[in-house]
Amino acid sequence: MPGAVTILKKVYLDQDTIPGKTIMDHQDCIAPENQLLQAVFEGTAKETGRAFFEALVKHLCRALDTYGAWVTEFREPGRRLEAIAFWLGDGYVADYAYEISGTPCEPVIETKDLFHVPDRVVELYPRDPDLSGIGAVSYMGVPLLDLDERILGHLAVLDTRPMPRDPEKLSVFRIFAARAAAELRRIRAEERIREREQKLTRLLNSAMDAVIELDRHLSVVILNRAAEKLFRCDGVAMAGKPFRPYLSRGSHRKLSRLVAELQSRPAGRQHFWIADGFQGRTSGGTEFPAEATLSRVEMERETFFTLIMRDVNDRLEAERRIQSLRSEAEYLKEEIRGLTKFDEIVGRSDPICDVLRSVDQVAPTDASVLISGESGTGKELFARAVHAASVRGSRPLIKVNCAAIPASLMESEFFGHEAGAFTGATQKREGRFALADGGTIFLDEIGDLPMALQVKLLRVLQEGEFEPVGSSRTRRVDVRVIAATNRDLDKLMGEGRFRVDLYFRLNVFPIRIPPLRDRRDDIPLLADHFLERFSKKLDRHFTPLSGQDRCRLEAYDWPGNVRELQNVIERAVIVSTGTRLDLDRAFPQGSDEPAPAPRPTEGKICTAAEMQALERRNMVLALESTGWQISGKKGAAHLLGLKPTTLSSRIKALGIRRPA
């Protein structure tokens, strides 16, 4: 068979030497071995880019009489081939991509040479998921190489019949593989040029400084967005116009002098840093001082100058503003630290203050913390407070709810797994301990942790190491553990359902969150907080809670604690029709109606503390109903039948304060 160059010459010569005729008019003049090449050549000669590849696979498939043909790009990460064009049967296949492992395309990429399977390709490559579905019998592929022999992709054909080795077809196949590689190289070169141009444009337009390119006559060639903003002009309108109007008279003379000096400087030193800068001028005539640099460059025998300017006033003003904001931020931080270190936690009762002191003490350490308390008391909130106030505060806080994860998946959730470790583990996955490395992990509902996993958790706490599921590799982590539970761990240990050694590892610093009934003084504060939050969320306006509403909320036992209070207030905001909060419809159905205030029952002797609480609530109710007026006919003293001086004395003794 003639060589590839001879065949190409033959095609062109036939077309040029037969007057008034085309190649297609003289099929009888062309040798059969050249007609394959002619068919593919004519189908692709006028196309470039993606259209070329689509035409190539279609006409190559028909010329070689195969069932399918495709051209791909090789992606090194993941060792994948992504089809640029794929013709199969009588149409194109869209978005076709696959990993080369276990496919006949793998030898093409590995050996960088033509690979031919004339028969029984499915038997040779049973792991290829697509061959048997297509009914493939034979395959031929050739790599597409860059100039440095790097793999760009490959060209391949397959058939549902045997494909004996045919030197003529192989030659045609190689010729158009070379053409495909050249086109792919051209496309990639264009993409790199476009990418570089886009990067340069983005870089130029993202620059803070004004960048102006001038020609040898000091007329504007191009400028960036910062220059448009600085001179308050339109860049397109400025192009081709003299730059003289945008400098003061003295600065323009200075620029002309520096340009002349630059042209006399040797190559490599044709640039200036102009410390004293120029006096710029906006399109409106406003002048401003600017630092500047000037450089000279030659391009295609043309001389250009790049002028970079920065408004000094803007810089000084920005520096002053930054310093002012820093001072303000420091002041506000000090104010916040003075008010509270835990701005998410609402409460000022003695029990909650004791908890906050405990948080403040343990946060700077790396000690394990065990937070206990009834459901709804906000254990996670206090865990976040410990983490935020610790040296690990800038690192992640990873939460795991031990009661919400199935026991069969919990080990994988904790420690991660390798690909293939169990059914469904199709890829490697990091566990929660690995994600929390350097930070804190919060194990909520620790009392529900299975015994088998308690042993492995104990090892992490003791040794700081574990093995992912399906791996023999030991990983080390630096993780602080905060655990929480609403269960009685002492009882669980007695029943053999919680390890004693794990308990003492977790219980280095215990924190008990008091139930809401033990911190009733915080109920009005929390109610106000939730009312404000949900009013903003639903864009509603409500008058403040009345004294009767506050007493009613304080008298209720709140078995669901803060979470239940939050739900009640949100429900009240939703169902209320006016500006006054309707608590009647918000309390749980079937719950005991909360009384406005506890009253002594017949035959029961009240303690001094109970009497003092009753007196205090009664005074607060009277003060709120009179707008905190003490004396006068409309004052609380008159309402209570007390002298104003007596009432003032009792207010001070009971620590009653008017809310802000």
Secondary structure, DSSP 8 states (H G I E B T S, - for coil): ---HHHHHHHHHHHHHHSTT--TGGGGGGS-HHHHHHHHHHHHHTT--HHHHHHHHHHHHHHHTT-SEEEEEEEETTTTEEEEEEEEETTEE--S-EEE-TTSTHHHHHHHTS-EEE-S-HHHH-TT-TTHHHHT--EEEEEEEE-TTS-EEEEEEEEESS-----HHHHHHHHHHHHHHHHHHHHHHHHHHHHHHHHHHHHHHHH-SSEEEEEETTSBEEEE-HHHHHHHTS-HHHHTTSBSGGGB-HHHHHHHHHHHHHHHHS-TT--EEEEEEEEEEE-TTS-EEEEEEEEEEEEETTEEEEEEEEEEHHHHHHHHHHHHHHHHHHHHHHHHHHHH-S-TT----SHHHHHHHHHHHHHTTS---EEEE--TTS-HHHHHHHHHHTSTTTTS-EEEEETTTS-HHHHHHHHH-B-TTSSTT--S-B--HHHHTTTSEEEEETGGG--HHHHHHHHHHHHHSEE--BT----EE---EEEEEESS-HHHHHHTTSS-HHHHHHHTTEEEE---GGG-GGGHHHHHHHHHHHHHHHTT-------HHHHHHHHHS--TTHHHHHHHHHHHHHHH--SSS---TTTS-TTS----SS----TT----HHHHHHHHHHHHHHHHHHTTT--SSTTSHHHHHT--HHHHHHHHHHTT-----
